[in-house]
Amino acid sequence: MYKGFPSSSFRRSGDGLSLEILEEKLPSSLQSQEVLIRIRAVSLNYRDVAMMNGKYPISVKERGIPASDCAAEVVAVGSEVGDFEVGDYVAPIFDLYSLTGTEEQMAALGGHVDRVLRQFAIFEQRVLVHLPKHLSPEEAACIPCAGTTAWTALGMPRSSGTALLQGTGGVSMFALLICLAAGIHPIITSSSHEKLEKVQSLGGSRNIDTINYRSHPRWEEEALRLTNGRGVDLVVENVGPTAIAQSLASLARRGTVSLVGFLGGIKADRFPDTILPTLQKSLTIRGIAVGSKIDQQNLCDFLTEKKVSLKPILDDVVFAFEESQAAFDHLFAAKHMGKIIIRI
Ligand SMILES: NC(=O)c1ccc[n+]([C@@H]2O[C@H](COP(=O)([O-])OP(=O)(O)OC[C@H]3O[C@@H](n4cnc5c(N)ncnc54)[C@H](OP(=O)(O)O)[C@@H]3O)[C@@H](O)[C@H]2O)c1
């Protein structure tokens, strides 16, 4: 019988610039629909550090518990919980309101509400998803935000066409693995020749095209060349306003830009001409807000069915819970390739 006990959490400091560890007592009992989970691994997203460095466009909870992505195991359930039992392997969804993708409200984990950089947490069963059993906690922890975003940005399910993925960050690398498993031809960009060489080795017999956006600042022309002038079907736009004109130029007719990120900065110093190319080529610019519980579940089912390993997207360095600040600093310094994991 669950009785409540102390659990350590990291919270953003009063000035919002660093992390502080605290011991907090969990509630003494669970509500009927609640599930207590023990968090095994957390993976970081750019937003987690962006909101501690004044680079996040949305206000966040003061002294909140950061991070949205984790893998956990169920340790206790409320009296009316039927979907989960003790020992199940689970993760919460990113936006606690987004069950079907049709909801109006939003409550994003780690931003608006406290979440997962802690040892234990309590969630209602309706916001939990079963994780693929073949994945380690470090791999599975990448699913809720990075994975689900990659899944919705690619417009899954689909099994053909060409997708251009910007950079070798978490969303992009996850999207690359989905492309390879689904049969979508990927073109991935990076500032680093070494990173692109490493990425190409993931393809096996499947071809991964690469573009160095430093040595090819007009990378959209490279994308057209690589597709024999046709253009790509979809761009996973991680850079934002500073890149969108180039992304539109790289698209084939009726192509889509999935607007995911703002790595190139929040405020564009100019508003590029997006209207004319969108009209001329019947393009779609689609805003992505991670995805719904259904999207996350579909992604988990896909990863299970295709036996996708997520090891290739993990950064070489794994941090211990006590080293969480160092993990955030590592991400902010952009020394990583793929996902940074904190093991708990
Ligand atoms: N809308 C949503 O639902 C949603 C969900 C998740 C994330 N996001 C946003 O999506 C973006 C990507 O997130 P992430 O977690 O994947 O970030 P990340 O892991 O920090 O990605 C960093 C990588 O992006 C690449 N990059 C940085 N600046 C670039 C530029 N100007 N041009 C091309 N590539 C650039 C770099 O790759 P190289 O080192 O290879 O050059 C860098 O290593 C962020 O802005 C994040 O906030 C949005």
The ligand as an SDF file (V2000), in Angstrom:
LIG
                    3D

 48 52  0  0  0  0  0  0  0  0999 V2000
    7.4470   22.7030  -32.1500 N   0  0  0  0  0  0  0  0  0  0  0  0
    7.6780   21.6580  -31.4010 C   0  0  0  0  0  0  0  0  0  0  0  0
    6.7820   20.8690  -31.0880 O   0  0  0  0  0  0  0  0  0  0  0  0
    9.0830   21.3830  -30.9510 C   0  0  0  0  0  0  0  0  0  0  0  0
    9.3860   20.1770  -30.2910 C   0  0  0  0  0  0  0  0  0  0  0  0
   10.7230   19.9120  -29.9920 C   0  0  0  0  0  0  0  0  0  0  0  0
   11.7120   20.8490  -30.2930 C   0  0  0  0  0  0  0  0  0  0  0  0
   11.3680   22.0280  -30.8550 N   0  0  0  0  0  0  0  0  0  0  0  0
   12.3600   23.0080  -31.2530 C   0  0  0  0  0  0  0  0  0  0  0  0
   13.0320   22.4380  -32.3740 O   0  0  0  0  0  0  0  0  0  0  0  0
   14.3910   22.8670  -32.4260 C   0  0  0  0  0  0  0  0  0  0  0  0
   15.2930   21.6370  -32.4400 C   0  0  0  0  0  0  0  0  0  0  0  0
   15.2220   20.9890  -31.1880 O   0  0  0  0  0  0  0  0  0  0  0  0
   16.2900   19.9160  -30.7620 P   0  0  0  0  0  0  0  0  0  0  0  0
   15.9050   19.4850  -29.3810 O   0  0  0  0  0  0  0  0  0  0  0  0
   16.4440   18.9030  -31.8220 O   0  0  0  0  0  0  0  0  0  0  0  0
   17.5950   20.8260  -30.6840 O   0  0  0  0  0  0  0  0  0  0  0  0
   19.0950   20.4080  -30.4540 P   0  0  0  0  0  0  0  0  0  0  0  0
   19.1850   18.9470  -30.1320 O   0  0  0  0  0  0  0  0  0  0  0  0
   19.6850   21.3560  -29.4760 O   0  0  0  0  0  0  0  0  0  0  0  0
   19.7210   20.6680  -31.9030 O   0  0  0  0  0  0  0  0  0  0  0  0
   20.9070   21.3460  -32.0330 C   0  0  0  0  0  0  0  0  0  0  0  0
   21.4650   21.1460  -33.4230 C   0  0  0  0  0  0  0  0  0  0  0  0
   20.7030   21.8500  -34.3930 O   0  0  0  0  0  0  0  0  0  0  0  0
   21.5610   22.2820  -35.4220 C   0  0  0  0  0  0  0  0  0  0  0  0
   21.4790   23.7290  -35.6720 N   0  0  0  0  0  0  0  0  0  0  0  0
   21.6340   24.7370  -34.8110 C   0  0  0  0  0  0  0  0  0  0  0  0
   21.5550   25.9180  -35.4280 N   0  0  0  0  0  0  0  0  0  0  0  0
   21.3280   25.6240  -36.7410 C   0  0  0  0  0  0  0  0  0  0  0  0
   21.1780   26.3910  -37.9010 C   0  0  0  0  0  0  0  0  0  0  0  0
   21.2150   27.7440  -37.8570 N   0  0  0  0  0  0  0  0  0  0  0  0
   20.9820   25.7300  -39.0710 N   0  0  0  0  0  0  0  0  0  0  0  0
   20.9030   24.3810  -39.1110 C   0  0  0  0  0  0  0  0  0  0  0  0
   21.0550   23.6080  -38.0370 N   0  0  0  0  0  0  0  0  0  0  0  0
   21.2720   24.2250  -36.8740 C   0  0  0  0  0  0  0  0  0  0  0  0
   22.9770   21.9480  -35.0170 C   0  0  0  0  0  0  0  0  0  0  0  0
   23.3400   20.7800  -35.7350 O   0  0  0  0  0  0  0  0  0  0  0  0
   24.8290   20.6030  -36.3010 P   0  0  0  0  0  0  0  0  0  0  0  0
   25.7140   20.6350  -35.0890 O   0  0  0  0  0  0  0  0  0  0  0  0
   24.7600   19.2920  -36.9660 O   0  0  0  0  0  0  0  0  0  0  0  0
   25.0800   21.7380  -37.2260 O   0  0  0  0  0  0  0  0  0  0  0  0
   22.8650   21.6840  -33.5350 C   0  0  0  0  0  0  0  0  0  0  0  0
   23.7980   20.7450  -33.0650 O   0  0  0  0  0  0  0  0  0  0  0  0
   14.5720   23.7630  -31.2100 C   0  0  0  0  0  0  0  0  0  0  0  0
   14.3650   25.0940  -31.5920 O   0  0  0  0  0  0  0  0  0  0  0  0
   13.4740   23.2840  -30.2610 C   0  0  0  0  0  0  0  0  0  0  0  0
   13.1200   24.2480  -29.3140 O   0  0  0  0  0  0  0  0  0  0  0  0
   10.0710   22.3030  -31.1910 C   0  0  0  0  0  0  0  0  0  0  0  0
  1  2  1  0
  2  3  2  0
  2  4  1  0
  4  5  1  0
  4 48  2  0
  5  6  2  0
  6  7  1  0
  7  8  2  0
  8  9  1  0
  8 48  1  0
  9 10  1  0
  9 46  1  0
 10 11  1  0
 11 12  1  0
 11 44  1  0
 12 13  1  0
 13 14  1  0
 14 15  2  0
 14 16  1  0
 14 17  1  0
 17 18  1  0
 18 19  2  0
 18 20  1  0
 18 21  1  0
 21 22  1  0
 22 23  1  0
 23 24  1  0
 23 42  1  0
 24 25  1  0
 25 26  1  0
 25 36  1  0
 26 27  1  0
 26 35  1  0
 27 28  2  0
 28 29  1  0
 29 30  1  0
 29 35  2  0
 30 31  1  0
 30 32  2  0
 32 33  1  0
 33 34  2  0
 34 35  1  0
 36 37  1  0
 36 42  1  0
 37 38  1  0
 38 39  2  0
 38 40  1  0
 38 41  1  0
 42 43  1  0
 44 45  1  0
 44 46  1  0
 46 47  1  0
M  CHG  2   8   1  16  -1
M  END
$$$$
